[in-house]
Amino acid sequence: MADRALAMQFGPAERARLHALAEVEEPLSVRELSSAEARRRLAAAEVLITSWGCPRLDADVLDAAPRLRAVLHAAGSVRGHVTEALFDRGVLVTTAADANAEPVAHYTLAAVLWAFKKAPFLAQDARTHREDLSYAAGRGELSGVGRTVVVVGFSRIGGRVVRLLRELDLARVLVVDPVADPAAVRAAGAEPASLAEALPQADVLSLHAPALPETRHLIGAAELAALPPDAVLINTARGSLVDTRALEEACRAGLHAILDVTEPEPLPAGSPLYDLPNVMLTPHIAGSLGSEARRMSAMALTELDRLTSGRPPLAPITRETLAVQA
């Protein structure tokens, strides 16, 4: 993992727990797996605890780690470092993505609440209009009553967002996810729908799908045009879900957007999205930051505890589930 990840995720309490569960050499982290020192450590390693900055664990790396039994990821997505070679060799892979889902869902809930009243955009308008409060009239409907939120992706995060919205009775919720169980969607208090059915009804469109070849530019010009005039797009998932060029044009035409992720990330300095008053950009902060990240290291250490005591993992990743992971 990167040095920053180590410092953020493994304080004295986490290090003490790690040393109580396993034999650990100092230093605790490496950022590459090709040097002589890294290979010496790999030769003895039975478990790798990984996080942001982990290099790919390909066949060459695994050849140097004949004793490896498990890769316990103390962050969200494992797509950047987990390869087929791990599954071919029967190495257990786990993820702390469930712990990371909580802050993203909370950020999204906050974004939905702000979106209902156009608060981020009105805040920008206030700098220009100052004493004249009539600018609020230009942002369309400012109430959450009777609103419809469309959630694309009934994922770890999307499912949490649905439950938060319904527990608080904040909105009618439509879920677009072709692989989700319709019964599970209804049990969460939402209604299954196709993208074509849902978009014209969306006061807020919130994206929670994984970045896969089939989801690239899932939201393009036609989809953006299908949204109601006062709709707000929220993206806390992956920038590639949205066609950036089409988004720029739609926002120029009046679409509101709250974007924590973009494609590319960061946007080029000349992107019009920086300057439009109906766009709120945040620098990929919805996920775990600071002390929030300790939840993920705690989850990885719990997986280590379960491994050493012969219990099944809580959040295993398989070859099949990796194919649909974020």
C-alpha positions as CSV (number, residue, x, y, z in Angstrom):
1,M,0.0,0.0,0.0
2,A,1.0,3.6,-0.4
3,D,2.7,5.3,2.6
4,R,-0.3,7.6,3.0
5,A,-2.6,4.7,3.2
6,L,-0.5,3.1,5.9
7,A,-0.3,6.2,8.0
8,M,-4.1,6.9,7.6
9,Q,-5.3,3.3,8.2
10,F,-2.8,1.7,10.7
11,G,-2.4,3.7,13.9
12,P,-1.1,2.3,17.2
13,A,-4.3,0.4,17.9
14,E,-4.4,-1.3,14.4
15,R,-0.7,-2.1,14.5
16,A,-1.1,-3.7,18.0
17,R,-4.0,-5.8,16.8
18,L,-2.1,-6.8,13.7
19,H,1.0,-7.9,15.7
20,A,-1.3,-9.9,18.0
21,L,-2.8,-11.8,15.1
22,A,0.3,-12.5,13.0
23,E,4.1,-12.4,12.7
24,V,4.9,-9.1,11.1
25,E,8.3,-7.7,10.0
26,E,9.1,-4.0,10.0
27,P,8.5,-2.0,8.0
28,L,4.9,-2.9,7.5
29,S,4.4,-1.7,4.0
30,V,5.9,-1.8,0.5
31,R,4.7,-0.1,-2.7
32,E,6.4,-2.4,-5.2
33,L,6.9,-6.2,-5.3
34,S,9.8,-6.5,-7.6
35,S,12.9,-5.5,-5.5
36,A,15.1,-8.1,-3.8
37,E,13.8,-7.1,-0.4
38,A,10.1,-7.3,-1.5
39,R,10.7,-10.7,-3.0
40,R,12.4,-11.9,0.2
41,R,9.3,-10.9,2.2
42,L,7.0,-12.4,-0.4
43,A,8.7,-15.8,-0.1
44,A,7.7,-16.0,3.5
45,A,4.3,-14.3,3.3
46,E,1.1,-16.2,4.0
47,V,-1.1,-13.1,4.0
48,L,-1.0,-9.8,2.2
49,I,-3.0,-6.9,3.7
50,T,-3.5,-4.5,0.8
51,S,-4.9,-1.0,0.3
52,W,-4.6,2.0,-2.0
53,G,-1.4,1.8,-4.0
54,C,-1.0,-1.9,-4.2
55,P,0.6,-3.1,-7.4
56,R,-1.0,-5.9,-9.5
57,L,-0.7,-9.3,-8.0
58,D,0.0,-11.2,-11.3
59,A,1.5,-14.6,-11.9
60,D,5.1,-13.3,-11.6
61,V,4.4,-11.9,-8.1
62,L,2.6,-15.1,-7.1
63,D,5.6,-17.2,-8.2
64,A,7.6,-15.3,-5.6
65,A,5.0,-16.0,-3.0
66,P,4.5,-19.8,-2.8
67,R,3.1,-19.7,0.7
68,L,0.5,-17.0,0.0
69,R,-3.0,-18.0,1.4
70,A,-4.9,-14.8,1.4
71,V,-5.1,-11.2,0.2
72,L,-7.1,-9.1,2.6
73,H,-7.9,-5.7,1.1
74,A,-8.3,-2.8,3.6
75,A,-10.0,-0.5,1.0
76,G,-12.8,-0.7,-1.5
77,S,-12.3,-1.9,-5.1
78,V,-9.8,-4.8,-5.7
79,R,-10.0,-4.4,-9.5
80,G,-6.6,-2.6,-9.6
81,H,-4.5,-5.3,-8.1
82,V,-6.4,-8.6,-8.1
83,T,-5.8,-10.9,-11.1
84,E,-7.1,-14.2,-12.3
85,A,-3.8,-15.7,-11.1
86,L,-5.0,-15.4,-7.5
87,F,-8.1,-17.4,-8.2
88,D,-6.2,-20.0,-10.3
89,R,-4.0,-20.7,-7.2
90,G,-6.9,-20.8,-4.7
91,V,-5.8,-17.7,-2.8
92,L,-8.5,-16.2,-0.7
93,V,-9.4,-12.5,-1.6
94,T,-11.5,-10.3,0.7
95,T,-12.6,-6.7,0.5
96,A,-13.5,-4.0,3.0
97,A,-15.8,-2.4,0.5
98,D,-18.8,-2.7,2.9
99,A,-17.0,-0.4,5.3
100,N,-16.3,2.1,2.6
101,A,-19.9,2.0,1.4
102,E,-21.1,3.7,4.5
103,P,-19.5,7.2,4.0
104,V,-20.3,7.1,0.3
105,A,-24.0,6.4,1.1
106,H,-24.0,9.2,3.7
107,Y,-22.4,11.7,1.3
108,T,-25.0,10.7,-1.3
109,L,-27.9,11.1,1.2
110,A,-26.6,14.6,2.0
111,A,-26.3,15.4,-1.7
112,V,-29.9,14.3,-2.4
113,L,-31.1,16.5,0.5
114,W,-29.2,19.5,-0.9
115,A,-30.3,18.6,-4.4
116,F,-34.0,18.8,-3.5
117,K,-33.6,22.5,-2.5
118,K,-30.8,23.3,-5.0
119,A,-28.7,24.4,-2.1
120,P,-25.2,24.1,-3.7
121,F,-26.3,26.1,-6.7
122,L,-28.1,28.7,-4.7
123,A,-25.0,29.1,-2.6
124,Q,-23.0,30.0,-5.7
125,D,-25.7,32.4,-6.9
126,A,-25.6,34.2,-3.6
127,R,-22.1,35.4,-4.3
128,T,-23.4,37.2,-7.4
129,H,-26.8,38.4,-6.3
130,R,-25.9,39.4,-2.7
131,E,-28.9,41.3,-1.3
132,D,-31.4,40.2,-4.0
133,L,-33.0,36.9,-2.9
134,S,-35.1,36.6,-6.1
135,Y,-32.4,34.4,-7.6
136,A,-34.0,31.4,-5.8
137,A,-36.9,31.5,-8.3
138,G,-34.5,30.6,-11.1
139,R,-33.7,27.2,-9.7
140,G,-37.1,25.5,-10.2
141,E,-38.9,23.4,-7.6
142,L,-37.2,23.7,-4.2
143,S,-39.1,21.1,-2.2
144,G,-38.4,17.5,-1.5
145,V,-42.1,16.7,-1.0
146,G,-43.4,14.1,-3.5
147,R,-40.0,13.9,-5.3
148,T,-38.7,10.9,-7.1
149,V,-35.1,9.7,-6.8
150,V,-33.7,7.3,-9.4
151,V,-30.9,5.1,-8.1
152,V,-28.9,3.4,-10.9
153,G,-27.2,0.3,-9.4
154,F,-28.6,-1.6,-6.4
155,S,-25.0,-2.2,-5.3
156,R,-23.5,-2.1,-1.8
157,I,-23.8,1.7,-1.9
158,G,-26.9,2.0,-4.0
159,G,-28.8,-0.4,-1.7
160,R,-27.7,1.7,1.3
161,V,-28.9,4.9,-0.3
162,V,-32.3,3.3,-1.1
163,R,-32.7,2.2,2.5
164,L,-31.7,5.6,3.9
165,L,-34.1,7.4,1.7
166,R,-37.0,5.1,2.5
167,E,-36.3,4.9,6.2
168,L,-36.5,8.7,6.4
169,D,-39.5,8.6,4.0
170,L,-37.8,11.3,1.9
171,A,-38.8,10.3,-1.6
172,R,-40.3,7.7,-4.0
173,V,-37.3,5.6,-5.2
174,L,-36.9,3.9,-8.5
175,V,-34.1,1.4,-8.9
176,V,-32.5,0.7,-12.3
177,D,-30.4,-2.5,-12.2
178,P,-30.8,-5.3,-14.7
179,V,-29.1,-7.9,-12.4
180,A,-30.8,-7.0,-9.1
181,D,-33.5,-9.2,-7.7
182,P,-36.8,-7.3,-8.1
183,A,-38.1,-8.8,-4.8
184,A,-35.0,-7.4,-2.9
185,V,-35.6,-4.0,-4.5
186,R,-39.2,-4.0,-3.4
187,A,-38.3,-5.2,0.1
188,A,-36.0,-2.2,0.4
189,G,-39.0,0.0,-0.3
190,A,-38.2,0.9,-3.9
191,E,-39.6,0.1,-7.3
192,P,-37.7,-1.7,-10.1
193,A,-37.7,0.2,-13.4
194,S,-35.8,0.3,-16.7
195,L,-33.6,3.2,-17.4
196,A,-35.9,4.5,-20.1
197,E,-38.9,4.3,-17.7
198,A,-37.1,6.0,-14.8
199,L,-35.2,8.9,-16.4
200,P,-38.3,11.1,-17.3
201,Q,-39.5,10.7,-13.7
202,A,-36.1,11.6,-12.0
203,D,-36.0,14.7,-9.9
204,V,-32.7,13.3,-8.7
205,L,-30.6,10.7,-10.6
206,S,-28.0,9.1,-8.4
207,L,-25.4,6.7,-10.0
208,H,-24.0,3.7,-8.1
209,A,-23.1,1.2,-10.9
210,P,-19.7,-0.4,-11.3
211,A,-17.2,0.8,-14.0
212,L,-17.5,-2.1,-16.5
213,P,-17.2,-2.1,-20.3
214,E,-21.0,-2.4,-20.6
215,T,-21.6,0.6,-18.2
216,R,-19.2,3.0,-19.9
217,H,-21.1,6.1,-20.8
218,L,-24.3,4.6,-19.6
219,I,-25.6,8.1,-19.2
220,G,-25.0,9.9,-22.5
221,A,-26.7,12.7,-24.5
222,A,-30.0,10.8,-25.0
223,E,-30.3,9.9,-21.3
224,L,-29.5,13.4,-20.1
225,A,-32.0,14.8,-22.5
226,A,-34.7,12.5,-21.1
227,L,-34.4,14.0,-17.6
228,P,-36.9,16.7,-16.4
229,P,-35.7,20.3,-16.8
230,D,-35.0,20.8,-13.0
231,A,-33.4,17.4,-12.4
232,V,-30.1,16.9,-10.5
233,L,-27.5,14.3,-11.5
234,I,-25.4,13.0,-8.6
235,N,-22.3,10.8,-9.4
236,T,-20.4,9.3,-6.5
237,A,-19.6,6.1,-8.3
238,R,-17.3,6.3,-11.4
239,G,-16.7,9.1,-13.8
240,S,-16.8,6.7,-16.8
241,L,-20.6,6.1,-16.2
242,V,-21.2,9.5,-17.8
243,D,-20.2,10.8,-21.2
244,T,-18.4,14.0,-20.1
245,R,-18.8,15.8,-23.4
246,A,-22.6,15.2,-23.3
247,L,-22.7,16.2,-19.6
248,E,-20.9,19.5,-20.4
249,E,-23.5,20.3,-23.0
250,A,-26.4,19.3,-20.8
251,C,-25.1,21.4,-17.9
252,R,-24.6,24.4,-20.2
253,A,-28.3,23.9,-21.1
254,G,-29.4,24.0,-17.4
255,L,-29.0,20.5,-16.0
256,H,-27.8,20.6,-12.4
257,A,-25.0,18.2,-11.3
258,I,-23.2,17.2,-8.1
259,L,-20.1,15.4,-9.2
260,D,-17.6,13.7,-6.8
261,V,-16.1,11.7,-9.7
262,T,-15.4,12.7,-13.3
263,E,-13.8,11.4,-16.5
264,P,-11.0,12.2,-16.6
265,E,-10.2,12.8,-12.9
266,P,-9.4,15.5,-12.4
267,L,-11.0,17.3,-15.2
268,P,-8.8,19.4,-17.5
269,A,-8.4,23.0,-16.3
270,G,-10.4,24.2,-19.3
271,S,-13.5,22.2,-18.6
272,P,-16.7,24.3,-18.5
273,L,-17.9,22.3,-15.5
274,Y,-15.6,24.2,-13.2
275,D,-17.3,27.5,-14.0
276,L,-21.0,26.6,-14.4
277,P,-23.1,27.8,-11.3
278,N,-25.4,24.7,-11.7
279,V,-22.5,22.3,-11.1
280,M,-20.9,21.3,-7.8
281,L,-17.6,19.5,-8.0
282,T,-15.9,17.8,-5.1
283,P,-12.5,16.0,-5.3
284,H,-13.5,12.4,-4.8
285,I,-14.2,12.8,-1.1
286,A,-17.3,10.7,-0.8
287,G,-15.4,7.5,0.2
288,S,-13.5,6.9,3.4
289,L,-11.1,9.6,4.5
290,G,-9.1,10.1,7.7
291,S,-10.6,8.2,10.6
292,E,-13.3,6.7,8.4
293,A,-10.5,4.7,6.7
294,R,-9.8,2.9,10.0
295,R,-13.1,1.1,9.6
296,M,-11.7,-0.6,6.5
297,S,-8.4,-1.6,8.2
298,A,-10.5,-3.0,11.1
299,M,-12.5,-5.1,8.7
300,A,-9.3,-6.4,7.1
301,L,-8.0,-7.3,10.5
302,T,-11.3,-9.0,11.4
303,E,-10.9,-11.1,8.2
304,L,-7.3,-12.0,9.4
305,D,-8.7,-13.0,12.8
306,R,-11.3,-15.2,11.1
307,L,-8.6,-16.8,8.8
308,T,-6.3,-17.6,11.7
309,S,-9.2,-19.2,13.7
310,G,-10.5,-21.2,10.8
311,R,-13.8,-19.3,10.3
312,P,-15.2,-18.4,6.9
313,P,-14.5,-14.9,5.6
314,L,-17.1,-12.1,5.9
315,A,-16.6,-10.5,2.5
316,P,-14.9,-12.9,0.0
317,I,-14.3,-11.9,-3.6
318,T,-14.6,-14.7,-6.2
319,R,-13.8,-14.8,-9.9
320,E,-17.5,-14.4,-10.6
321,T,-18.2,-11.5,-8.2
322,L,-15.1,-9.6,-9.4
323,A,-16.6,-9.4,-12.8
324,V,-19.4,-7.1,-11.5
325,Q,-17.5,-5.3,-8.7
326,A,-16.9,-1.5,-8.8
